[in-house]
Amino acid sequence: MKKEKIIKVLNVLLFVAVIFNGCVNLKNDSENDKSELMRLLDEDTAVGIDGYDDQGVVDIEFDNGLESIGMARITEDTLKYGEGYRIRFGRQIISRERSVEFNVDGDTAIGLISYNLNGIFRVLVKDTSNLEIIDSMSFSKNFESLMTRKVKFFKLSDNSNPNGYRWKIAAITPITGSSGNKVSISSLNIFSIETLINDDGESSYNQRELLFSMNSDDSGDLYLDRENLPTFNAFQQIMIKVDVENFGPEHALDSLGVGEWVMHRFGRNSSQRGRRKLNDRGVASDSVENDNIHTAIWRLHGPGFGRDSRTFRSFFNTIDLATIFVESSDYNNVTWSIPYKVTRQN
C-alpha cells in the first residue's frame, strides 16, 4: 500500500514537471518569436519613419542626396510673408519613442507599432532685400505627434532553421498620425499622366490611370503586400491628389481662402530626402481653386546611382496655415505615409 502511494506521488510530480516544462517552453518560444519579429521590423527599410524629420528650417521645396534630373519647383517656393518677406519652416524631432505590441496567433502575427514624437516646429522669416532674419516674425513652437501602423507576419516552414520555421513580413498598413484636431486627410490618390505641350512650349497634363488610392475609412487597415509595394519608374511623372478637411477657423493668406497646405516628404534617411508642395489654387495641375483637393505633378527620383531598384518612404502631410503664420496658434497637422519602390527601366 505504501509503495502504491509513493508511485502515485511520483506520477503526480512527473505530471506537474511535464506541464511546467511545457509552459516554460511555450513561454520561451513566444519570447523567441517576438524577438525575431522585432528583428524583422528593425531590418526592413519600408517600415520606419526616417525621412519624416525636416531637421529644422528648410526651403518649402528641396531635395538632398537623391538621384534627380532637375525637378522643377513651383512659384510659391518664393512665397512672401507680406511685402518683401520670405518665410521658411520645418519641424525638428527632438525625441522619438517606438513601442510595439505583438499578437501571435498560430501561423500569423500582427504587430501594432506606435511612434511618440516630440519636437520643435520652427518658422524663419527673412527680409528679401538683405536676407537678414526678422526676429519679430520668426518663432518656434513645441509639438507632440502619435503615429501608428500595423505589420502582418506569416510563419513559413524552413527546415534549415533549428525551429523548423521562420517568420516573414507579409504586409504593412500606411502610417497615420496627427497633432491637434483642426485638419484631416480624407483621401490620397496617385495617377499616371499624359503630358501635352502647346505651340508656345507650355505643358499641360491629363489625368490617366489610377496607380494608388486610400481613404480615411480604411487607412488603418489597408494592408500593402510587402512584395508588391506601389512601384514607379525612375523619373516617371505622376499626379498626386490629397483631399483634406479644415474644421476652422481658417487662416487664409489671400482672397482665395485656402486655409491649409499639403506637403509631400519623401526619401530614405536624413541624407536622402526631399519635400514638395501641393496646391489648391486652381493653377498648374490643380483644376479647381479652394475645393480642398491639393494637387501636384511630381517627377520621381531614381533608385540611386548604381542601383536598379530601391525602397523609399513617402509622407503626405496637411498643416493649417495658422500653425505656420500665427505664433500663438496650436500645432495642427495630419500625416499619412506609404512606402514605395523606384525601379530603373533598362
Residue frames relative to the residue before (quaternion, step in Angstrom):
aa qw qx qy qz dx dy dz
M 1.0000 0.0000 0.0000 0.0000 0.00 0.00 0.00
K 0.6643 0.5030 -0.2972 0.4662 3.53 0.95 -0.97
K 0.6346 0.5384 -0.3221 0.4513 3.54 1.08 -0.79
E 0.6407 0.5258 -0.3207 0.4584 3.57 1.02 -0.80
K 0.6274 0.5334 -0.3351 0.4577 3.60 1.03 -0.77
I 0.6494 0.5206 -0.3170 0.4547 3.53 0.97 -0.90
I 0.6475 0.5216 -0.3155 0.4573 3.57 1.00 -0.86
K 0.6410 0.5231 -0.3193 0.4621 3.59 1.01 -0.87
V 0.6525 0.5137 -0.3129 0.4609 3.58 0.96 -0.91
L 0.6572 0.5111 -0.3093 0.4596 3.57 0.95 -0.87
N 0.6409 0.5252 -0.3179 0.4608 3.57 1.04 -0.80
V 0.6415 0.5139 -0.3177 0.4726 3.57 1.03 -0.83
L 0.6635 0.5019 -0.3049 0.4635 3.57 0.93 -0.92
L 0.6409 0.5180 -0.3220 0.4660 3.56 1.04 -0.79
F 0.6399 0.5235 -0.3186 0.4636 3.58 0.98 -0.84
V 0.6591 0.5033 -0.3057 0.4678 3.58 0.93 -0.93
A 0.6467 0.5263 -0.3200 0.4499 3.56 1.00 -0.84
V 0.6466 0.5199 -0.3164 0.4600 3.56 1.00 -0.87
I 0.6581 0.5037 -0.3040 0.4699 3.58 0.94 -0.93
F 0.6617 0.5122 -0.3046 0.4549 3.57 0.90 -0.94
N 0.6647 0.5003 -0.2999 0.4668 3.56 0.94 -0.92
G 0.6374 0.5275 -0.3253 0.4578 3.57 1.06 -0.77
C 0.6471 0.5154 -0.3147 0.4654 3.57 1.01 -0.84
V 0.6379 0.5222 -0.3200 0.4669 3.57 1.01 -0.85
N 0.6613 0.5069 -0.3078 0.4594 3.59 0.96 -0.88
L 0.6406 0.5186 -0.3226 0.4654 3.57 1.01 -0.82
K 0.6512 0.5090 -0.3141 0.4671 3.56 0.98 -0.88
N 0.6602 0.5029 -0.3097 0.4640 3.56 0.95 -0.88
D 0.6364 0.5238 -0.3271 0.4622 3.59 0.99 -0.83
S 0.6498 0.5204 -0.3126 0.4575 3.57 0.97 -0.87
E 0.6704 0.4846 -0.3001 0.4751 3.58 0.92 -0.89
N 0.6410 0.5161 -0.3276 0.4641 3.59 1.01 -0.78
D 0.6276 0.5330 -0.3291 0.4623 3.58 1.02 -0.81
K 0.6847 0.4866 -0.2931 0.4566 3.58 0.85 -0.93
S 0.6197 0.5289 -0.3404 0.4695 3.58 1.08 -0.68
E 0.6606 0.4984 -0.3016 0.4735 3.55 1.01 -0.82
L 0.6361 0.5187 -0.3278 0.4678 3.60 1.00 -0.78
M 0.6482 0.5080 -0.3183 0.4696 3.58 0.99 -0.78
R 0.6237 0.5343 -0.3401 0.4581 3.59 1.02 -0.75
L 0.6442 0.5218 -0.3210 0.4579 3.59 0.96 -0.83
L 0.6367 0.5234 -0.3243 0.4643 3.58 1.01 -0.81
D 0.6770 0.5125 -0.2956 0.4377 3.57 0.89 -0.95
E 0.7372 0.4427 -0.2315 0.4549 3.57 1.05 -0.73
D 0.6248 0.5631 -0.3413 0.4197 3.60 1.21 -0.32
T 0.3732 -0.7678 0.4829 0.1950 3.58 -0.58 1.18
A 0.6275 0.5605 -0.3420 0.4184 3.61 1.18 -0.38
V 0.6715 0.5795 -0.2827 0.3651 3.56 1.15 -0.60
G 0.6872 0.5543 -0.2930 0.3669 3.61 0.93 -0.82
I 0.4697 -0.6653 0.5042 0.2873 3.54 -1.34 -0.21
D 0.3093 0.7409 -0.5343 0.2644 3.60 1.16 0.39
G 0.7015 0.3994 -0.3344 0.4864 3.56 -0.89 1.00
Y 0.5660 0.6023 -0.3780 0.4171 3.57 1.29 -0.27
D 0.6638 0.5183 -0.2892 0.4550 3.56 1.08 -0.76
D 0.3561 -0.7197 0.5558 0.2153 3.61 -0.95 0.92
Q 0.2919 -0.7743 0.4918 0.2710 3.57 1.27 -0.49
G 0.7856 -0.2807 0.1344 0.5348 3.56 1.04 0.78
V 0.7748 -0.3298 0.2586 0.4732 3.55 -1.28 -0.43
V 0.0481 0.7857 -0.6132 0.0666 3.57 -0.90 0.99
D 0.6440 -0.4702 0.4167 0.4366 3.55 -1.34 0.14
I 0.6351 -0.5236 0.3898 0.4130 3.56 -1.18 0.50
E 0.7789 0.0829 -0.0531 0.6194 3.57 1.05 -0.77
F 0.1652 0.7741 -0.5967 0.1321 3.56 -0.98 0.87
D 0.0030 0.7570 -0.6466 -0.0941 3.54 -1.33 0.11
N 0.0897 -0.7998 0.5934 -0.0104 3.53 -0.94 1.02
G 0.8758 0.1359 -0.0929 0.4536 3.54 -0.95 0.92
L 0.5817 0.5750 -0.3811 0.4311 3.59 1.24 0.12
E 0.5048 -0.6354 0.4916 0.3158 3.56 -1.20 0.53
S 0.1448 0.8075 -0.5496 0.1578 3.55 -0.06 1.30
I 0.2868 -0.7568 0.5644 0.1628 3.56 -1.28 0.35
G 0.7518 -0.4001 0.2234 0.4742 3.56 0.79 0.99
M 0.0322 0.8258 -0.5595 0.0630 3.56 0.48 1.21
A 0.4159 -0.7182 0.5014 0.2445 3.56 -0.78 1.04
R 0.2620 -0.7679 0.5662 0.1454 3.57 -1.05 0.77
I 0.5013 -0.6620 0.4649 0.3073 3.54 -1.07 0.72
T 0.6626 -0.5521 0.3384 0.3763 3.55 -1.20 0.53
E 0.6268 0.5607 -0.3549 0.4085 3.60 1.09 -0.52
D 0.4143 0.6763 -0.4912 0.3602 3.58 1.23 0.22
T 0.7144 0.3587 -0.2426 0.5496 3.60 1.25 -0.36
L 0.1152 0.8372 -0.5227 0.1123 3.55 1.11 0.76
K 0.1875 -0.7849 0.5814 0.1036 3.58 -0.94 0.84
Y 0.3138 -0.7182 0.5979 0.1683 3.50 -1.03 0.91
G 0.7626 -0.0829 0.0200 0.6412 3.55 0.19 1.26
E 0.6881 -0.4729 0.3398 0.4329 3.58 -1.20 -0.20
G 0.8545 0.1693 -0.1309 0.4733 3.55 -0.79 1.06
Y 0.6705 0.4616 -0.3162 0.4873 3.61 1.19 0.25
R 0.1709 -0.7738 0.6041 0.0838 3.54 -1.08 0.78
I 0.2061 -0.7996 0.5586 0.0785 3.56 -0.91 0.95
R 0.0434 -0.7533 0.6560 0.0202 3.52 -1.18 0.78
F 0.0093 -0.8173 0.5756 -0.0237 3.59 -1.05 0.65
G 0.1451 0.7801 -0.6033 0.0796 3.55 -1.28 0.29
R 0.3772 -0.7067 0.5466 0.2442 3.52 -1.26 0.36
Q 0.1795 -0.7621 0.6155 0.0899 3.51 -1.18 0.66
I 0.3032 -0.7613 0.5480 0.1680 3.57 -0.60 1.16
I 0.2350 -0.7855 0.5617 0.1106 3.57 -0.73 1.11
S 0.7962 -0.0219 0.0283 0.6040 3.59 0.98 -0.80
R 0.0848 -0.7837 0.6153 0.0062 3.53 -1.13 0.77
E 0.0297 -0.8034 0.5942 -0.0233 3.56 -0.63 1.13
R 0.1343 -0.7939 0.5911 0.0470 3.55 -0.77 1.08
S 0.0091 -0.7669 0.6416 0.0108 3.54 -1.03 0.84
V 0.1262 -0.7938 0.5938 0.0359 3.58 -1.08 0.79
E 0.1122 -0.7667 0.6300 0.0522 3.54 -0.93 0.97
F 0.1651 -0.8029 0.5690 0.0654 3.57 -0.73 1.10
N 0.0869 -0.7461 0.6576 0.0573 3.52 -1.18 0.76
V 0.0823 -0.8181 0.5692 -0.0076 3.56 -0.25 1.34
D 0.0431 0.7932 -0.6014 0.0861 3.56 -0.71 1.14
G 0.8177 -0.1703 0.0767 0.5445 3.57 -0.08 1.29
D 0.8237 -0.1987 0.1792 0.4999 3.56 -0.75 -1.11
T 0.6920 0.4122 -0.2712 0.5269 3.58 1.28 0.17
A 0.0318 -0.7772 0.6281 0.0192 3.54 -1.11 0.71
I 0.1703 -0.7551 0.6254 0.0986 3.55 -1.16 0.70
G 0.1232 -0.7800 0.6105 0.0610 3.54 -0.93 0.94
L 0.1762 -0.7620 0.6158 0.0952 3.57 -0.84 1.01
I 0.1288 -0.8087 0.5733 0.0264 3.56 -0.49 1.25
S 0.0592 -0.7804 0.6223 0.0118 3.57 -0.92 0.95
Y 0.1282 -0.7639 0.6295 0.0622 3.54 -1.01 0.93
N 0.1214 -0.7616 0.6336 0.0619 3.56 -0.78 1.06
L 0.0753 -0.8280 0.5553 -0.0201 3.54 -0.43 1.28
N 0.0544 -0.7554 0.6521 0.0335 3.53 -1.12 0.79
G 0.1742 0.8108 -0.5405 0.1419 3.54 -0.85 0.90
I 0.4421 -0.6500 0.5496 0.2830 3.49 -1.41 -0.22
F 0.2248 -0.7429 0.6176 0.1271 3.55 -0.91 0.97
R 0.1110 -0.8297 0.5471 0.0033 3.57 -0.58 1.19
V 0.1018 -0.7632 0.6370 0.0370 3.54 -1.09 0.85
L 0.0651 -0.7995 0.5970 -0.0096 3.56 -0.84 1.06
V 0.1008 -0.7954 0.5971 0.0247 3.59 -0.82 1.03
K 0.0940 -0.8027 0.5885 0.0214 3.56 -0.88 1.02
D 0.4554 -0.6246 0.5607 0.2968 3.52 -1.26 0.56
T 0.3908 -0.7597 0.4667 0.2287 3.60 -0.59 1.11
S 0.6001 0.5814 -0.3688 0.4072 3.61 1.15 -0.36
N 0.8235 0.1237 -0.0513 0.5513 3.59 1.03 -0.73
L 0.4169 -0.7462 0.4211 0.3033 3.60 1.39 0.05
E 0.4094 0.6913 -0.4938 0.3327 3.59 1.15 0.51
I 0.5140 -0.6473 0.4737 0.3040 3.55 -1.12 0.76
I 0.2811 -0.7359 0.5947 0.1605 3.57 -0.98 0.91
D 0.2955 -0.8069 0.4848 0.1629 3.58 -0.06 1.30
S 0.6558 0.5427 -0.3250 0.4120 3.59 0.98 -0.78
M 0.7237 0.4000 -0.2341 0.5113 3.59 1.22 -0.41
S 0.6305 0.5230 -0.3302 0.4690 3.59 1.23 -0.32
F 0.0851 0.8035 -0.5829 0.0861 3.58 -1.02 0.72
S 0.1867 -0.7460 0.6187 0.1609 3.54 -1.35 0.00
K 0.0714 -0.7845 0.6146 0.0414 3.56 -1.20 0.49
N 0.4730 -0.6717 0.4964 0.2805 3.56 -1.08 0.73
F 0.0204 -0.7960 0.6043 0.0295 3.56 -1.18 0.48
E 0.1717 -0.7319 0.6471 0.1266 3.51 -1.38 0.38
S 0.0225 -0.7915 0.6107 -0.0016 3.57 -1.04 0.80
L 0.1778 -0.7424 0.6355 0.1154 3.53 -1.17 0.72
M 0.0183 -0.7971 0.6023 -0.0386 3.58 -0.73 1.12
T 0.0615 -0.8203 0.5684 -0.0128 3.57 -0.91 0.94
R 0.0565 0.7593 -0.6482 -0.0035 3.52 -1.34 0.39
K 0.3243 -0.7165 0.5805 0.2109 3.57 -1.29 0.41
V 0.1325 -0.7620 0.6299 0.0706 3.54 -1.20 0.67
K 0.2014 -0.7792 0.5852 0.0985 3.56 -0.89 1.00
F 0.1327 -0.7862 0.6023 0.0400 3.56 -0.95 0.98
F 0.1712 -0.7506 0.6262 0.1233 3.55 -1.22 0.61
K 0.3395 -0.7083 0.5813 0.2124 3.55 -1.17 0.74
L 0.0983 -0.8087 0.5799 0.0042 3.57 -0.78 1.10
S 0.5283 -0.6138 0.4809 0.3358 3.57 -1.11 0.66
D 0.0935 0.7824 -0.6067 0.1045 3.55 -0.97 0.91
N 0.2445 -0.8158 0.5110 0.1163 3.57 -0.15 1.30
S 0.6075 0.5584 -0.3606 0.4349 3.58 1.22 -0.32
N 0.6291 0.5031 -0.3249 0.4956 3.55 1.30 -0.26
P 0.5552 -0.6315 0.4185 0.3432 3.63 -0.90 0.85
N 0.6768 0.4847 -0.2926 0.4706 3.60 1.10 -0.63
G 0.4754 -0.6842 0.4276 0.3507 3.56 1.25 -0.31
Y 0.7736 0.2101 -0.1422 0.5807 3.57 1.25 0.11
R 0.1302 -0.7555 0.6308 0.1199 3.53 -1.37 0.15
W 0.4117 -0.6887 0.5404 0.2534 3.54 -1.28 0.42
K 0.0822 -0.7844 0.6143 0.0259 3.54 -1.20 0.64
I 0.4325 -0.6547 0.5451 0.2953 3.58 -1.07 0.74
A 0.2059 -0.8130 0.5388 0.0796 3.57 -0.59 1.19
A 0.8058 -0.0902 0.1199 0.5728 3.61 0.90 -0.87
I 0.1271 -0.7721 0.6180 0.0762 3.55 -1.24 0.50
T 0.3835 -0.6896 0.5573 0.2584 3.56 -1.15 0.59
P 0.6080 -0.5014 0.4350 0.4355 3.60 -1.24 0.17
I 0.4609 -0.6075 0.5533 0.3351 3.55 -1.29 0.31
T 0.0194 -0.7637 0.6446 0.0302 3.56 -1.05 0.77
G 0.1422 0.7959 -0.5766 0.1181 3.56 -1.00 0.79
S 0.0661 -0.8138 0.5773 0.0064 3.55 -1.20 0.43
S 0.1225 -0.7087 0.6829 0.1282 3.46 -1.50 0.21
G 0.7997 0.1744 -0.1539 0.5536 3.58 -0.78 0.98
N 0.3633 -0.7420 0.5281 0.1964 3.56 -1.33 0.00
K 0.4344 0.7376 -0.4294 0.2878 3.58 1.18 0.44
V 0.7943 0.1819 -0.0923 0.5722 3.60 1.09 -0.64
S 0.0336 -0.7767 0.6279 0.0358 3.55 -1.28 0.38
I 0.3659 -0.6817 0.5805 0.2540 3.56 -1.35 0.27
S 0.2838 -0.7755 0.5461 0.1411 3.57 -0.86 0.99
S 0.8034 -0.1190 0.1070 0.5735 3.58 0.95 -0.82
L 0.1750 -0.7310 0.6500 0.1119 3.50 -1.38 0.46
N 0.0412 0.7951 -0.6018 0.0624 3.57 -0.81 1.04
I 0.1135 -0.7843 0.6091 0.0323 3.55 -0.99 0.94
F 0.0837 -0.8170 0.5705 -0.0114 3.56 -0.81 1.07
S 0.4368 -0.5852 0.5894 0.3455 3.52 -1.31 0.32
I 0.2263 -0.7915 0.5561 0.1148 3.58 -1.18 0.44
E 0.2886 -0.6795 0.6382 0.2182 3.48 -1.42 0.32
T 0.2311 -0.7880 0.5603 0.1082 3.58 -0.73 1.08
L 0.1041 -0.7849 0.6104 0.0213 3.56 -0.84 1.06
I 0.1235 -0.7869 0.6025 0.0515 3.58 -0.98 0.86
N 0.3054 -0.7736 0.5284 0.1705 3.58 -0.71 1.07
D 0.7516 -0.4100 0.2756 0.4371 3.55 -1.33 0.00
D 0.6805 0.4718 -0.2878 0.4812 3.59 1.16 -0.49
G 0.5623 -0.6309 0.3752 0.3808 3.56 1.27 0.11
E 0.4934 0.6550 -0.4322 0.3751 3.59 1.26 0.25
S 0.3475 -0.7614 0.5194 0.1725 3.55 -0.97 0.90
S 0.0091 -0.7427 0.6686 0.0359 3.51 -1.25 0.62
Y 0.2937 -0.7869 0.5313 0.1109 3.56 -1.20 0.58
N 0.1856 -0.7498 0.6250 0.1131 3.52 -1.11 0.81
Q 0.4339 -0.6898 0.5221 0.2518 3.55 -0.92 0.93
R 0.1155 -0.8162 0.5650 0.0355 3.58 -0.84 0.98
E 0.8628 -0.0679 0.0615 0.4972 3.61 -0.80 -1.01
L 0.4244 -0.6677 0.5495 0.2685 3.57 -1.07 0.80
L 0.1950 -0.8184 0.5363 0.0674 3.58 -0.63 1.18
F 0.7899 -0.0481 0.0534 0.6090 3.58 1.12 -0.64
S 0.0375 0.7998 -0.5973 0.0467 3.55 -1.09 0.75
M 0.1307 0.7544 -0.6413 0.0506 3.56 -1.15 0.67
N 0.1336 -0.7866 0.5974 0.0805 3.55 -1.18 0.54
S 0.7118 -0.4976 0.3011 0.3938 3.54 -1.28 0.36
D 0.6049 0.5872 -0.3639 0.3960 3.62 1.09 -0.57
D 0.8102 0.2373 -0.1173 0.5230 3.59 1.03 -0.73
S 0.3447 0.7905 -0.4671 0.1953 3.60 1.24 0.06
G 0.7116 0.4671 -0.2678 0.4513 3.59 1.02 -0.73
D 0.7714 0.3043 -0.1581 0.5360 3.59 1.23 -0.35
L 0.4492 0.6662 -0.4676 0.3684 3.58 1.21 0.42
Y 0.1323 -0.8236 0.5493 0.0488 3.58 -0.11 1.29
L 0.2110 -0.7645 0.6019 0.0936 3.55 -0.86 1.08
D 0.4728 -0.6765 0.4913 0.2782 3.56 -0.77 1.07
R 0.4435 -0.7219 0.4601 0.2656 3.59 -0.63 1.11
E 0.7044 0.4438 -0.2632 0.4874 3.59 1.09 -0.64
N 0.7631 0.2854 -0.1631 0.5565 3.58 1.26 -0.11
L 0.0722 0.8212 -0.5560 0.1061 3.56 0.76 1.09
P 0.6429 -0.4738 0.3968 0.4525 3.61 -1.21 0.30
T 0.0699 -0.8304 0.5515 -0.0366 3.57 -0.65 1.17
F 0.0714 -0.7985 0.5977 -0.0099 3.54 -0.95 0.97
N 0.5130 -0.6248 0.4923 0.3226 3.54 -1.25 0.50
A 0.5872 -0.5633 0.4415 0.3781 3.55 -1.10 0.62
F 0.8616 0.0902 -0.1201 0.4849 3.57 -0.97 1.02
Q 0.3581 0.7177 -0.5019 0.3237 3.57 1.26 0.40
Q 0.3147 -0.7226 0.5794 0.2077 3.59 -1.10 0.67
I 0.0162 -0.7932 0.6082 -0.0264 3.56 -0.91 0.95
M 0.3693 -0.6940 0.5698 0.2393 3.54 -1.31 0.37
I 0.1430 -0.7832 0.6033 0.0464 3.56 -0.84 1.06
K 0.0255 -0.7849 0.6190 -0.0066 3.57 -0.93 0.96
V 0.0375 -0.7870 0.6156 -0.0148 3.56 -0.80 1.07
D 0.1997 -0.7801 0.5878 0.0777 3.56 -0.64 1.20
V 0.0530 -0.8313 0.5526 -0.0265 3.58 -0.63 1.13
E 0.2411 -0.7180 0.6220 0.1987 3.52 -1.39 0.13
N 0.1044 -0.7614 0.6375 0.0538 3.54 -1.08 0.81
F 0.2586 -0.8213 0.4962 0.1118 3.56 -0.43 1.25
G 0.4690 -0.7432 0.3917 0.2724 3.56 1.34 0.16
P 0.5140 -0.0817 -0.8305 -0.1984 1.38 -2.50 0.17
E 0.4112 -0.7392 0.4882 0.2148 3.56 -0.96 0.93
H 0.2530 -0.7308 0.6169 0.1461 3.52 -1.13 0.80
A 0.0562 -0.8245 0.5630 -0.0115 3.60 -0.19 1.27
L 0.4260 -0.7186 0.4959 0.2372 3.57 -1.13 0.69
D 0.8045 0.0824 -0.0254 0.5877 3.59 1.19 -0.46
S 0.7613 -0.4081 0.2660 0.4280 3.55 -1.33 -0.10
L 0.5277 0.6306 -0.4229 0.3809 3.63 1.18 -0.26
G 0.3672 -0.7864 0.4346 0.2407 3.56 1.17 -0.52
V 0.3876 0.7106 -0.5013 0.3058 3.62 1.21 0.26
G 0.1615 -0.8488 0.5018 0.0402 3.57 -0.60 1.15
E 0.7591 0.2604 -0.1760 0.5701 3.58 1.26 0.17
W 0.2653 -0.7184 0.6108 0.2012 3.54 -1.29 0.29
V 0.2146 -0.7257 0.6328 0.1639 3.53 -1.33 0.38
M 0.1035 -0.7914 0.6023 0.0162 3.54 -0.80 1.09
H 0.2072 -0.7543 0.6132 0.1103 3.55 -1.14 0.75
R 0.0832 -0.7789 0.6213 0.0167 3.56 -0.60 1.21
F 0.0140 0.8050 -0.5906 0.0537 3.58 -1.03 0.74
G 0.4287 0.7022 -0.5081 0.2551 3.56 -1.21 0.49
R 0.5225 -0.6248 0.4846 0.3190 3.53 -1.32 -0.42
N 0.7941 -0.0814 0.1152 0.5912 3.57 0.99 -0.83
S 0.7630 -0.3950 0.2521 0.4453 3.57 -1.29 -0.11
S 0.7174 0.4245 -0.2550 0.4901 3.62 1.14 -0.48
Q 0.7404 0.2587 -0.1873 0.5914 3.60 1.30 -0.09
R 0.4253 0.6911 -0.4695 0.3479 3.57 0.05 1.26
G 0.0346 -0.7956 0.6041 0.0309 3.55 -1.31 0.25
R 0.1854 -0.7655 0.6036 0.1232 3.55 -1.32 0.12
R 0.0467 -0.7727 0.6330 0.0103 3.55 -1.08 0.86
K 0.3343 -0.7336 0.5616 0.1865 3.54 -1.21 0.62
L 0.2861 -0.7136 0.6123 0.1844 3.55 -1.04 0.85
N 0.2173 -0.7943 0.5486 0.1445 3.62 -1.17 0.27
D 0.1828 -0.7592 0.6173 0.0954 3.54 -1.28 0.59
R 0.4112 0.7386 -0.4318 0.3144 3.55 1.11 0.77
G 0.5102 -0.6641 0.4200 0.3498 3.61 1.24 0.09
V 0.5977 0.5251 -0.3727 0.4776 3.58 1.16 0.58
A 0.7933 0.2556 -0.2251 0.5046 3.56 -1.35 0.37
S 0.8357 -0.1591 0.1196 0.5118 3.62 -0.75 -0.99
D 0.6018 0.5552 -0.3646 0.4435 3.61 1.23 -0.25
S 0.3117 -0.8180 0.4614 0.1445 3.58 -0.55 1.17
V 0.8009 0.1839 -0.0837 0.5637 3.63 1.04 -0.69
E 0.3884 -0.7410 0.4955 0.2335 3.57 -0.73 1.01
N 0.8804 0.0383 -0.0539 0.4695 3.52 -1.18 0.82
D 0.3977 0.6847 -0.5165 0.3261 3.57 0.83 1.02
N 0.5329 -0.6637 0.3559 0.3858 3.56 1.38 0.32
I 0.5895 0.4961 -0.3996 0.4967 3.60 1.23 0.36
H 0.1459 -0.8016 0.5785 0.0391 3.56 -0.38 1.29
T 0.1043 -0.8321 0.5435 -0.0365 3.55 -0.78 1.12
A 0.0757 0.7750 -0.6268 0.0295 3.55 -1.23 0.56
I 0.3209 -0.6621 0.6316 0.2442 3.51 -1.34 0.45
W 0.0563 -0.8118 0.5812 -0.0071 3.56 -0.71 1.08
R 0.2393 -0.7367 0.6153 0.1461 3.53 -0.91 0.97
L 0.4339 -0.7134 0.4921 0.2462 3.55 -0.67 1.13
H 0.4259 -0.6339 0.5760 0.2916 3.52 -1.30 0.45
G 0.5662 -0.5726 0.4499 0.3863 3.58 -1.26 -0.05
P 0.6461 -0.5333 0.3730 0.3987 3.59 -1.27 0.13
G 0.6412 -0.4649 0.3355 0.5101 3.58 1.24 -0.29
F 0.5801 -0.6173 0.4009 0.3487 3.56 -0.99 0.84
G 0.8110 0.2224 -0.2005 0.5026 3.53 -0.88 1.05
R 0.6735 0.4575 -0.2936 0.5009 3.60 1.28 0.08
D 0.3566 -0.7330 0.5419 0.2048 3.56 -1.14 0.71
S 0.8017 0.0254 0.0170 0.5970 3.60 1.15 -0.55
R 0.0991 0.7908 -0.5983 0.0831 3.56 -1.11 0.69
T 0.3869 -0.7198 0.5353 0.2137 3.54 -1.20 0.66
F 0.0723 -0.7845 0.6160 -0.0005 3.56 -1.02 0.93
R 0.3539 -0.7125 0.5594 0.2328 3.57 -1.33 0.00
S 0.1810 -0.7598 0.6171 0.0954 3.56 -1.11 0.82
F 0.0930 -0.7708 0.6287 0.0436 3.55 -1.09 0.82
F 0.1143 -0.7854 0.6076 0.0301 3.57 -0.62 1.19
N 0.0199 -0.8428 0.5281 -0.1020 3.51 -0.48 1.29
T 0.0948 -0.7664 0.6301 0.0808 3.58 -0.92 0.90
I 0.0443 -0.7923 0.6075 -0.0350 3.55 -0.99 0.93
D 0.4017 -0.7199 0.4974 0.2700 3.60 -0.81 0.88
L 0.5886 -0.6399 0.3748 0.3219 3.57 -1.05 0.79
A 0.5565 0.5833 -0.4076 0.4288 3.59 1.15 -0.38
T 0.5843 0.5720 -0.3704 0.4408 3.59 1.09 -0.63
I 0.7302 0.4348 -0.2293 0.4746 3.58 0.97 -0.90
F 0.8182 0.3272 -0.1283 0.4551 3.57 0.86 -0.95
V 0.7264 0.3508 -0.2299 0.5445 3.61 1.24 -0.19
E 0.4032 -0.7598 0.4565 0.2274 3.55 -0.42 1.23
S 0.7148 0.4667 -0.2583 0.4523 3.59 0.96 -0.83
S 0.5333 0.6413 -0.4084 0.3708 3.60 1.25 -0.22
D 0.5318 -0.6013 0.4877 0.3432 3.56 -1.21 0.54
Y 0.5165 -0.6109 0.5035 0.3264 3.53 -1.33 0.32
N 0.0219 0.8074 -0.5850 0.0731 3.59 -0.53 1.23
N 0.2017 0.7826 -0.5399 0.2353 3.54 -0.53 1.20
V 0.0630 -0.7663 0.6382 0.0388 3.58 -1.15 0.73
T 0.0969 -0.8071 0.5822 0.0149 3.56 -0.99 0.90
W 0.0664 -0.7217 0.6863 0.0605 3.52 -1.21 0.78
S 0.0566 -0.8111 0.5821 0.0109 3.57 -0.97 0.82
I 0.0165 -0.7740 0.6329 0.0025 3.56 -1.03 0.86
P 0.4076 -0.6601 0.5579 0.2947 3.58 -1.16 0.55
Y 0.0266 -0.7910 0.6106 0.0277 3.57 -1.17 0.48
K 0.3206 -0.7416 0.5623 0.1762 3.54 -1.25 0.49
V 0.1761 -0.7547 0.6245 0.0969 3.55 -1.09 0.81
T 0.0743 -0.8039 0.5901 0.0098 3.58 -0.83 1.03
R 0.3867 -0.7110 0.5440 0.2214 3.54 -1.12 0.72
Q 0.3350 -0.7494 0.5391 0.1885 3.57 -0.80 1.01
N 0.3718 -0.7388 0.5203 0.2125 3.58 -0.86 0.96
